[in-house]
Amino acid sequence: MKIADLICVPGLPGYMIKDQAAIRAGRATKNGIDLEGEPITPGFRRILQPSEMVSVMLVLADGQVGHGDCTEVIFSGAAGRDPVFIAATHRPLLEGPVRERLVGRDADDFRSLAEEIDKLVIDGARLHTAVRYGVSQALLHAAALSRHETMAETVAGVYGSDVSETLIPLLGMCPTDQPQLAEKMMLKGIEALPHANFISAGDLGPDGSVLLDYAGWLSKRIGELAAAESRPKIHLDVYGGIGALFDMDIDAMTDFIAALADRARPSDLLLETPIMADSREAQIAAFDDLRQRLAAAGVAVTLVADEWCNTLDDVRAFADAGCVDMIQVKTPDMGGLTNSIEALLYCRGKGVGAYCGGSANETDQSARISAHVALACRADLLMVKPGQGVDEGLLILRNEMARTLALIGR
């Protein structure tokens, strides 16, 4: 079925964006929800600011509409990511060159069209990752509508994968200073929690005491609130804070992570970005060293890569190196969905954990589409999004997966 038109409209993402560099440099002073201080990363007017989004609608010849949302991650511009997404800058590209390339094309051909847009160069530059992400969502949705099937089936048919027969385990996320949200996850049976937001070494407390106490509290409350037969894993993202706290001393970091895993017991510990280097190569080398030290010490922890793992090439490099146990495929950072799909399938093929991630800053539509991608690629985890309120993202993803599997079953 032909694409008859492309329409854009500004919309509202699920959260905000933060200048990670300014926070890690100690420039941010908390005042309620605000982070006061001078930003460092180009494009930021303030350290914490509202983000922007453009919704892309592809009108098909029969009047059906496939749509996707152009949105970015919370820490825009950090660790090699594209700069802050400004809707007014990118909307003319969507309504001009992108529209011209897509109108009149066959909506069934999701992969070719998405890859074409993902590689499109205008005035010497590729489109912003947020633009490529949103357009590819719309193309997948339009292809599924044209084929009269679920988006999970479209992905599986195009890539030769098998749709999962069960719901993908969910990873919930919430701010560290809102413990009632973590408790809500426990009660509602989320499989991994709470991500949290230990963004700088200072957040971890003296000698990491705040992080240790938090892991211990999580373990205690899980025992009190979660169903006995489904104890969730504890997932903590520390944005390189452990490496910064111990000045990249691998022995000291190994001892600390061992203590952290002990506090988390009997829950399994997933630790995301314990170290943050200055480049992809340095990050891989540091992860490899840490993983070997942890294994030699008999520390049971799942190391998860995120920072410096933003593209399909990055995911392949981390997976090939075998330096981590799991990789977050952060869908907005990957650009076109074809990259996320290939990255998840590549991780599976390499025996590395495949975690379909993303950002609280996404939308209801990008979350739903991520659920279909996770099902089609049999991801090990799917991040709860959008927002950080738990309920909304949880119901969107779990209900979307349940409906999809019921339809496929029929």
C-alpha positions, 0 to 999 in steps of 0.5 A, spaced: 500 500 500 502 506 498 504 512 502 499 518 500 502 523 505 507 525 511 504 530 516 508 532 522 505 535 529 509 537 535 508 533 541 510 532 549 515 527 551 515 523 557 520 526 561 525 532 561 533 532 559 539 533 563 546 536 562 549 530 565 556 533 564 554 539 568 551 534 574 558 530 574 562 536 574 558 538 581 555 544 577 548 542 579 544 545 585 538 541 587 532 546 588 525 541 588 525 538 582 530 543 579 537 543 578 540 550 578 547 552 575 550 553 569 550 548 563 556 545 560 553 541 554 551 545 548 544 546 546 542 546 554 539 553 556 539 550 563 541 543 567 534 541 567 529 543 561 523 540 558 524 536 552 521 537 545 518 531 540 515 531 533 510 526 531 510 523 524 504 521 521 504 517 515 497 517 511 496 511 507 492 510 501 486 507 504 486 512 510 490 508 515 495 512 519 502 509 521 505 514 526 511 514 530 515 519 535 521 523 534 524 523 541 531 523 545 534 520 551 534 524 558 542 525 557 542 528 551 549 530 548 553 525 553 558 520 551 558 521 544 550 522 543 547 527 538 546 534 541 539 536 544 533 535 539 530 542 537 523 541 534 523 547 530 530 545 527 528 538 524 521 539 523 522 542 516 527 536 514 521 532 515 516 536 512 521 537 506 526 532 504 523 526 508 516 527 506 519 527 498 522 521 499 517 517 502 510 519 499 508 514 493 513 509 496 510 502 498 509 502 505 510 494 506 517 495 505 519 497 512 526 495 512 528 498 505 525 505 507 527 505 514 534 503 512 534 509 507 532 514 511 537 512 517 542 513 512 540 519 508 545 525 508 542 532 507 547 538 507 553 533 509 550 530 515 545 525 517 539 526 520 538 527 528 537 520 531 531 522 534 528 524 527 531 517 524 527 513 530 521 517 529 520 516 522 522 508 522 517 507 528 512 510 523 514 506 517 514 500 522 507 501 524 504 503 517 507 496 514 504 492 519 497 496 518 498 495 510 499 487 511 494 487 516 498 484 522 501 486 528 508 490 528 511 484 532 509 479 526 512 484 521 519 485 524 519 477 525 517 476 518 522 481 515 528 479 520 527 471 520 526 471 527 520 468 532 516 472 536 516 470 543 510 466 546 511 469 553 511 476 555 518 479 555 520 481 563 520 488 564 525 493 568 522 498 572 525 505 573 524 511 578 528 516 581 532 514 587 529 519 592 522 516 591 522 509 594 514 508 594 515 508 586 520 502 587 515 499 592 509 499 587 514 495 582 515 490 587 507 489 589 506 489 581 510 484 580 516 487 575 521 483 574 527 487 575 527 494 578 528 500 580 534 503 575 534 509 580 539 515 578 546 515 581 548 520 576 555 522 580 560 519 585 557 524 590 550 521 589 553 514 592 555 517 598 562 517 602 565 510 600 559 508 597 555 508 603 548 511 600 548 506 594 550 500 599 544 502 604 539 503 598 541 496 595 540 493 602 533 497 603 531 494 596 532 487 598 529 488 605 523 491 601 522 486 596 522 480 601 516 484 604 512 486 598 514 482 592 511 475 591 515 469 594 515 465 587 517 471 583 523 475 586 525 481 582 532 482 580 535 489 583 538 493 577 542 499 579 545 504 573 550 508 576 553 512 570 560 511 572 560 513 579 563 507 582 569 508 577 569 515 579 569 514 587 575 509 587 579 513 581 578 507 577 582 502 582 580 496 579 581 492 586 577 497 590 572 497 585 571 489 585 571 489 593 565 494 593 561 491 587 562 484 591 559 488 598 554 491 593 552 484 591 552 482 598 547 487 600 542 485 594 542 478 596 538 474 595 536 478 589 541 478 583 544 484 581 544 487 575 549 493 575 549 498 569 555 503 567 559 502 573 565 505 570 565 511 564 571 512 560 573 517 555 572 513 549 568 507 546 575 503 546 577 505 553 570 503 556 571 496 553 578 495 556 575 498 562 569 493 562 573 487 560 578 488 566 573 489 571 569 483 569 575 479 569 577 481 576 570 480 578 570 473 575 576 471 579 573 474 585 567 469 585 562 475 585 556 474 582 553 480 578 551 482 571 555 487 568 550 492 563 553 496 558 550 503 556 554 509 555 559 509 549 554 503 546 550 508 542 550 505 535 549 498 532 557 498 531 558 500 538 553 494 540 557 489 535 564 492 538 561 491 545 558 484 544 564 481 540 569 483 546 565 479 551 566 485 556 559 485 559 554 480 560 548 484 558 547 490 553 542 496 553 540 497 546 537 504 547 532 505 542 532 512 541 540 513 541 540 507 535 536 512 530 532 507 525 529 501 529 532 497 524 539 498 528 535 496 534 532 490 531 539 488 528 543 490 535 538 485 539 538 479 534 546 480 534 547 480 542 542 474 542 547 470 537 553 472 541 550 469 547 550 476 550 544 479 554 539 483 550 536 488 553 531 493 549 532 499 553 530 506 552 528 513 556 523 515 560 523 521 555 520 517 550 512 517 548 506 512 549 507 510 541 515 509 542 514 505 548 508 500 544 513 499 538 518 498 543 514 492 546 513 489 539 520 489 537 522 486 544 517 480 542 520 479 535 527 479 538 526 475 544 529 480 548 531 478 555 529 485 558 524 491 556 525 497 560 518 500 562 517 507 559 515 513 558 516 517 564 518 515 571 511 514 574 511 506 574 504 505 573 503 508 566 509 505 562 508 498 566 500 498 563 502 501 556 508 495 555 504 489 559 498 490 556 501 492 549 505 485 549 499 481 552 494 484 546 499 482 541 500 475 543 493 474 544 492 476 537 497 472 534 495 466 538 488 467 534 
